[in-house]
Amino acid sequence: MAEQSTSDTLNLIIEQTKEVWQHGLLGVDVGSIVVALLIFGGFLLIRGVFSKYVLARLHEWSARSKTKMDDRIVDALIPPLRFIPIILGLFFAAQYLSLEGDAQNFVMKVERSLIAFVIFWSIHRAAEPVSKSMSKLEKMLSRTMLQWIFKVLKVIIVFIGAAVILEIWGIAVGPLLAGLGLFGAAIALGAQDLFKNLIGGMTIIAEKRFPPGEWILVDGVVEGTVEDIGFRSTKVRRFDKAPVHVPNSQLSDAVVTNFSRMTHRRIFWKIGVTYSTTTAQLKIIRDGIMDYVTGHEDFAQPPDVPTFVRVDSFNASSIDLMLYCFTKTTDWGEWLAVKEALAMAIKEIVEEKAGSSFAFPSQSVYIESLPGEVAEVFEVPMKKK
């Protein structure tokens, strides 16, 4: 009796095990699920081989070409291409399972969503190298304007890709956009500064005031090199290497000095010599400085720029000569070197050629007469011991 009870129990366990194995998940037996997982795992292994050999060979093939555009595009497309074996593995695993009804519809939607994701992901990544290779458009527009256009295109690509995926899952995009429009109108009232900065950035780029890389000065705001013009603010790197983010609206409305677009760089000095300098010495100094400036290749010449060396004024302790000229270079380091050489030449002209000297702030006291009687010196009486 006990042996029959044990046998019945074992049979019951075996029957339940068969039932669980055959029923599995969503009506699919466990064996099919295991095989489907093995199929998917096999495609993951294929993905590694595909990346190591096929994509590597594709990269080598593009590197042989003379242009760099195909290299950039291949580099951009490699991550989406590596995702293709995953989609194939999911597809063949689902085909082996032979799903029906809601499960089949769900898996099909997942597959179509992944396909749409890979397509728009590829387009989004390829937009960057394409933008860098459009030199003709860059000449007509500007590098910054081109970057803005492709940034907007990237946003549009993401939006369209998301809309396609939502449509796959049966979510109507039209009513959603209408709801977002009402919501956006409410947000716009509180985001006026954002739109103002956006329009300001578009104005800066359209007028080509200062593309990245140029040195600008905005009085009371910032001075430095422009690094990036974003949708909301412009990044300016100061000369102490600290970044400053200035709202675009502030830059579009302000007076901006662009030093990078100087045609020449100015030197404007007042050179003071002593009052003991004679007229002949002043002429020697004036003519010597003028000959140096007009005869040196580092300086721009009239009529391109004005150049003056003149006795200018009688100061409190000096006779001042004005030097007004321009260098050909606008580079700060080169300009400092030219200015240093000019200062040494002027010192030689004043002291050695003219025999004069430079003035320095001083005061003279003139005494016409001394009083007839001089006061006696008060002596402190000493105390007797």
C-alpha positions in Angstrom: 0.0 0.0 0.0 2.9 2.3 0.9 4.7 1.4 -2.3 1.6 2.2 -4.4 1.3 5.6 -2.7 4.9 6.4 -3.4 4.5 5.4 -7.0 1.4 7.5 -7.4 3.3 10.5 -5.9 6.2 10.2 -8.3 3.8 9.9 -11.2 2.1 13.0 -10.1 5.3 14.9 -9.8 6.4 13.7 -13.3 3.0 14.7 -14.7 3.2 18.2 -13.1 6.8 18.6 -14.4 5.7 17.7 -17.9 2.8 20.1 -17.7 5.0 23.0 -16.5 7.5 22.1 -19.3 4.9 22.0 -22.0 2.9 25.0 -20.8 6.0 27.2 -20.2 5.3 31.0 -20.7 2.5 32.3 -22.8 1.7 28.9 -24.0 5.3 28.2 -25.2 7.1 25.2 -23.8 10.2 25.7 -21.8 12.3 23.8 -24.3 11.4 26.3 -27.1 12.2 29.2 -24.8 15.6 27.7 -24.0 16.3 27.2 -27.7 15.1 30.7 -28.5 17.5 32.0 -25.8 20.3 30.0 -27.4 19.5 31.5 -30.8 19.6 35.0 -29.3 22.9 34.2 -27.5 24.3 32.9 -30.8 23.6 36.2 -32.5 25.3 38.0 -29.6 28.4 35.9 -30.5 27.9 36.8 -34.1 27.8 40.4 -33.1 31.3 40.2 -31.7 32.6 38.5 -34.8 30.8 41.0 -37.0 32.3 43.9 -35.1 35.8 42.4 -35.1 36.1 41.5 -38.7 33.3 43.0 -40.9 33.2 46.5 -39.4 37.0 46.5 -39.0 37.4 45.7 -42.6 34.9 48.4 -43.5 36.9 50.9 -41.5 40.1 49.9 -43.3 38.4 50.2 -46.7 37.2 53.7 -45.9 40.7 54.7 -44.6 42.2 53.9 -48.1 40.2 56.7 -49.7 41.6 60.1 -50.2 38.7 62.0 -48.5 38.1 62.0 -44.8 34.3 62.3 -45.0 33.7 58.5 -45.5 36.0 57.8 -42.5 33.9 60.1 -40.3 30.7 58.6 -41.6 31.9 55.0 -41.0 33.1 55.9 -37.5 29.7 57.4 -36.8 27.7 54.4 -38.2 29.7 51.7 -36.4 27.6 51.8 -33.1 24.2 51.5 -34.9 25.6 48.8 -37.2 26.7 46.8 -34.1 23.1 46.8 -33.0 21.8 45.0 -36.1 22.8 41.4 -34.9 20.7 42.0 -31.7 17.6 42.8 -33.8 18.3 39.8 -36.0 18.7 37.6 -32.9 15.4 38.8 -31.5 13.7 38.3 -34.9 14.8 34.7 -35.4 14.2 33.8 -31.7 10.6 35.1 -32.0 10.2 33.2 -35.3 11.2 30.0 -33.6 8.8 30.5 -30.8 5.9 30.9 -33.2 4.1 33.3 -30.9 0.4 34.0 -31.5 -2.1 36.7 -30.6 -1.0 39.5 -28.2 2.4 38.1 -27.6 3.2 38.0 -31.4 1.9 41.6 -31.7 4.0 42.8 -28.8 7.2 41.2 -30.2 6.5 42.6 -33.6 6.1 46.1 -32.1 9.4 45.7 -30.2 11.2 44.6 -33.4 9.8 47.5 -35.5 10.6 49.9 -32.7 14.2 48.7 -32.6 14.5 49.0 -36.4 13.2 52.6 -36.3 15.6 53.3 -33.5 18.6 52.1 -35.4 17.6 54.0 -38.6 17.1 57.3 -36.9 20.1 56.7 -34.6 22.3 56.2 -37.7 20.9 59.4 -39.3 21.5 61.4 -36.1 25.1 60.2 -35.8 25.9 60.7 -39.5 24.7 64.4 -39.4 27.8 65.5 -37.5 30.5 64.3 -40.0 28.3 65.5 -42.9 28.2 69.0 -41.3 32.0 69.0 -41.0 32.5 68.2 -44.7 30.3 71.0 -46.2 32.9 73.5 -46.9 30.9 75.2 -49.7 28.0 75.9 -47.4 30.5 77.1 -44.7 31.7 79.7 -47.2 28.2 81.0 -48.0 27.0 81.0 -44.4 29.5 80.5 -41.5 30.8 77.7 -39.4 28.7 78.7 -36.5 25.5 79.0 -38.5 26.1 75.6 -40.1 26.5 74.1 -36.6 23.3 75.7 -35.5 21.4 74.3 -38.6 22.7 70.8 -37.9 21.8 71.1 -34.2 18.2 71.9 -35.2 18.3 69.0 -37.7 19.4 66.7 -35.0 16.5 67.8 -32.8 14.1 67.3 -35.7 15.5 63.8 -36.3 15.0 62.8 -32.7 11.5 64.2 -32.7 10.6 62.3 -35.9 12.1 59.1 -34.6 10.2 59.3 -31.4 7.0 60.0 -33.3 7.5 57.0 -35.5 8.1 54.7 -32.5 5.0 56.1 -30.8 2.9 55.5 -33.9 4.2 51.9 -33.9 2.7 51.4 -30.4 -0.6 52.9 -31.5 -0.1 56.3 -29.8 -1.6 59.1 -31.9 1.0 61.9 -32.3 -1.5 64.6 -33.6 -3.5 64.9 -30.4 -0.3 64.7 -28.4 1.2 67.6 -30.3 -2.0 69.6 -29.8 -1.8 69.1 -26.1 1.9 69.9 -26.1 1.0 73.1 -28.0 -1.3 74.3 -25.3 1.3 73.3 -22.7 4.0 75.1 -24.6 2.0 78.3 -24.8 1.7 78.2 -21.0 5.5 77.6 -20.7 6.4 80.3 -23.2 4.9 83.0 -20.9 7.5 82.0 -18.3 10.3 81.3 -20.7 10.6 84.7 -22.4 14.2 85.1 -21.5 15.0 81.7 -23.2 13.4 82.8 -26.5 15.0 86.2 -26.2 18.4 84.6 -25.8 17.6 82.2 -28.7 16.8 85.1 -31.0 19.8 87.0 -29.8 22.1 84.0 -30.7 20.5 83.9 -34.1 21.1 87.6 -34.6 24.8 87.2 -33.6 25.3 84.4 -36.0 23.4 86.0 -38.9 25.3 89.2 -38.6 28.7 87.3 -38.2 29.7 89.6 -35.3 32.2 87.3 -33.7 32.6 83.6 -34.7 34.4 81.2 -32.3 38.1 81.9 -31.9 37.9 85.7 -32.0 38.9 88.1 -29.2 36.1 90.4 -28.1 35.5 93.0 -25.4 32.1 93.9 -23.9 32.5 96.8 -21.5 31.6 95.9 -18.0 30.8 92.3 -19.0 33.7 90.2 -20.3 36.9 90.3 -22.4 38.3 87.1 -23.9 38.2 84.6 -26.7 34.8 83.3 -28.0 34.6 79.5 -27.8 31.0 78.5 -28.5 27.7 80.2 -29.4 24.9 78.1 -27.9 21.2 78.4 -28.1 21.0 80.3 -24.8 24.4 81.7 -24.0 27.9 82.3 -25.5 31.0 80.8 -23.9 33.9 83.3 -23.7 37.2 82.2 -22.3 38.9 85.0 -20.4 42.7 85.5 -20.6 43.1 84.0 -17.2 41.5 80.8 -18.7 38.3 81.1 -16.8 35.1 80.4 -18.9 32.3 83.0 -18.8 28.8 82.2 -20.1 27.1 85.4 -21.3 23.4 85.4 -22.3 23.0 85.9 -26.0 20.5 88.7 -25.5 23.1 90.7 -23.6 25.7 90.3 -26.3 23.2 91.1 -29.1 22.2 94.4 -27.5 25.6 95.5 -26.2 28.5 97.4 -27.9 31.0 94.7 -28.7 34.6 95.5 -29.7 36.1 92.7 -31.9 39.9 93.0 -31.6 40.5 90.1 -33.9 39.3 92.1 -36.9 41.8 94.9 -36.4 43.6 95.7 -39.7 46.6 97.1 -37.8 47.6 97.6 -34.1 48.2 101.1 -32.8 51.1 102.6 -30.8 50.2 105.9 -29.1 52.9 107.4 -26.9 53.8 110.6 -25.2 57.6 111.0 -24.9 58.7 113.5 -22.4 62.2 115.2 -22.6 63.7 117.7 -20.2 63.2 121.5 -20.6 66.9 121.9 -21.2 66.5 120.2 -24.6 67.2 122.7 -27.3 65.2 123.2 -30.5 67.9 121.5 -32.6 67.8 118.5 -30.3 64.0 118.3 -30.5 64.2 118.2 -34.3 66.8 115.5 -34.1 64.6 113.4 -31.8 61.5 114.0 -34.0 63.2 113.2 -37.3 65.0 110.2 -35.8 61.8 108.6 -34.6 60.0 109.4 -37.8 62.8 107.9 -39.9 62.7 104.7 -37.8 59.0 104.3 -38.0 58.7 105.1 -41.7 61.7 103.0 -42.7 61.0 99.9 -40.7 59.1 97.0 -42.3 57.1 96.2 -39.1 55.2 99.4 -39.4 52.3 100.3 -41.7 52.8 103.4 -43.8 50.6 106.2 -45.0 48.1 106.5 -46.7 46.9 103.2 -45.3 47.3 104.5 -41.7 48.1 107.9 -40.2 51.6 108.3 -38.8 52.7 111.3 -36.7 55.7 112.3 -34.7 55.3 115.9 -33.4 56.2 118.2 -30.5 52.9 118.1 -28.8 52.8 120.0 -25.5 54.7 121.7 -22.7 53.9 119.7 -19.7 54.6 120.5 -16.0 58.0 119.0 -16.0 58.7 118.0 -19.6 58.4 118.8 -23.3 56.2 116.1 -24.8 56.5 114.6 -28.2 53.5 112.6 -29.6 54.2 109.3 -31.4 51.2 107.9 -33.3 51.7 104.9 -35.6 50.5 101.4 -36.4 52.1 98.1 -36.7 51.4 95.6 -39.5 50.9 92.7 -37.1 47.9 92.4 -34.9 49.2 89.5 -32.9 49.8 90.5 -29.3 53.1 88.8 -28.8 54.6 90.1 -32.1 53.2 93.6 -31.3 55.0 93.6 -27.9 58.3 92.6 -29.6 57.9 95.5 -32.2 57.0 97.9 -29.4 60.0 96.9 -27.4 62.4 97.4 -30.3 60.8 100.9 -30.9 61.3 101.8 -27.2 65.0 100.9 -27.4 65.5 102.8 -30.6 63.8 105.9 -29.1 66.1 105.7 -26.0 69.1 105.6 -28.3 67.9 108.5 -30.4 67.2 110.7 -27.4 70.3 110.0 -25.3 73.0 109.2 -27.9 72.0 110.9 -31.1 70.4 114.1 -29.7 72.4 114.2 -26.4 69.2 114.9 -24.4 67.5 113.0 -21.6 64.1 111.9 -20.6 62.1 114.0 -18.1 60.6 112.7 -14.9 58.1 114.4 -12.6 59.8 117.0 -10.5 59.3 120.3 -8.7 61.5 123.3 -8.5 61.5 125.8 -5.6 62.7 129.4 -6.3 63.7 131.7 -3.4 64.0 135.4 -4.4 65.3 136.7 -1.1 66.0 135.8 2.6 64.6 137.7 5.5 67.1 140.3 7.0 66.9 138.9 10.5 67.2 135.3 11.4 65.5 134.0 14.5 67.7 132.7 17.3 67.7 129.0 18.0 65.9 128.2 21.2 68.1 126.3 23.6 66.6 124.2 26.3 68.2 125.2 29.6 69.9 122.4 31.4 69.0 121.6 35.0 71.9 122.1 37.4 72.7 119.2 39.6 
